[in-house]
């Protein structure tokens, strides 16, 4: 790789410091070191330095390339023309670029995308499978019937109906025909919850009545016995229909279920997860042994695949990541089976392993070179969920000051428009998820170099991106502003929206508000009572109160991570009441296991502790970022010490 273009001299304070006086000038040596960190190949921004090459082939469509070259060769060389292919005009319309802006382009080239080279890539790939630790005895004992819904309908994170006459602890030891569970799907559950006729209309945005993408005879090639067939059906109907309102990107069904036909590790992981759920309703020693066996088989096959380098580097690696995704969910929902102590949980380590596999198999193409994108739907789905599992853990874990950069550049595969499409596995678009990770990354950089004049400009760029990002989905083209979205909500008698499209749009807006809040609190170190923090909290609350907390429009697409993070910055009783209502509804009424109960315990503890530990009401806006109180880090240290590592997946 060629050396970077010569850097400009140190700029005046007035040129570099943001309006809130968050930075200070540094020496040439410090600036050069920070720039090298941000420049480096496989850095967080993972983009090559500009070289004297034909940049026409690298720049997005619509960019002015008549004078493009290395940064600094022309003040307008890198100025984008208005286009839907890029992140917008960094320089503010037709104004000439400043020396500081050219420097920013050098120090943070992610703002001006290029294609990363596949040559010379290095990977920090751990071949250790964290799920092997409990692979021999995943469920040590029966837990009894954990959930007994009053009318038999389970209509939350999973969706099915239980025939109450068969729910007894001494019932038949296996899932025989006619025993225990009736797989009714969403249409029958809608009937039970007595939704109005408008919910059933094809164009209302309500979730579809039928299972998508799978033929009627799906599963015959799996050669399953009656009990495993029941578990498969539970997965397809109860589990998959509770994942998301966006059926086209419901990869649990469209990708993972299809993989189970060909890939044994996916099949066994799928059946192990289904068995973990069903044991709550139909506990039996035989089903317990069967579920443990499927889990053990999945772990063993993953171990074998990890030892095969060719398996990891080819498309078959998608099956390993998919199997890991299933086991990650299994660990999240079976939170009571985790060991005591400070050890990192399996869901966290499993997410890191999935990320390493995605790094190794990264095709290296991004949205600004769309002709070269070669990604399957399974790859894109694995990328979204794999990144999600890692990124939502970052706000509730300590900053990794000494570890490698947590890059997720493969999230940006596809066209620029694709990168802003909400994915069903996460509830937000890949671009916003990537931006979420960038906040943590910049916070680590700032903690390492509190006097940096480069990093705050990257944070300012993130702010601008959050103000302009336009998420959309298969159900809706989205809204240009929060106010327009809220004005468009048609509410029922309970004040809730009545379509999957509106739930999806509200969820997307909640994610934007949460990432904004996270930037203000963790990077800028603004306190929870700061006006900008509270402004985003109110946006979050306005959206959340319009969304149903149970029923056919409630799925795991709900912004669970956002609800916890926003709970941490809520201190008024009226705000906490809204969050309390959400948690108590999920814990008491949803009727299935999830990772919500231990998180609700953590929320209540943190509210009490934070009210005593932090003094609200004083903040010096003119102070340097490095001189401000890193209260988020103090809070997370206490959270991990007292409540352990919480899962927000």
Secondary structure, 3 states (H helix, E strand, C coil): CCCCCCCCCCCCHHHHCCCCCCCCCCCHHHHHHHHHHHHCCCCCCCCCCCCCCCHHHCCCCCCCCCCCCCCCCCCCCCCCCCCCCCCCCCCCCCCCCCHHHHHHHHHCHHHCCCCCCCCCCCCCCCCCCHHHHHCCCCCCCCCCCCCCCCCCEEECCCEEEECHHHCCCCCCCCCCCCCCEECCHHHHHHHHHCCCHHHHCHHHCCCCCCCCCCCCCCCHHHCCCHHHHHHHHHHHHHHHHHCCCCHHHCHHHHHHHHHHHHCHHHHHHHHHHHHHHHCCCCCCHHHHHHHHHHHHHHHHHHHHHHCCHHHHHCCCHHHHHHHHHHHHHHHHHCHHHCCCCCCCCHHHHHHHHHHHHHHHCCCCCCHHHHHHCCCCHHHHHHHHHHHHHHHHHHCCCCCCCCCCCCCCHHHHCCCHHHHCEECCCCCCEHHHHHHHHHHHHHHHHHHHCCCCCCHHHHHHHHHHHHHHCCCECCCCCCCCCHHHHHHHCCECCCCCECCHHHHHHHHHHHHHHHHHHHHHHHHCCCCCCCHHHHHHHHHHHHHHCCCCCCCCCCCCCCCHHHHHHHHHCCCCHHHHHHHHHHHHHHHHHCCCCCCHHHHHHHHHHHHHHHHHHCCCCCCCCCCCHHHCCCHHHHHHHHHHHHHCCCCCC
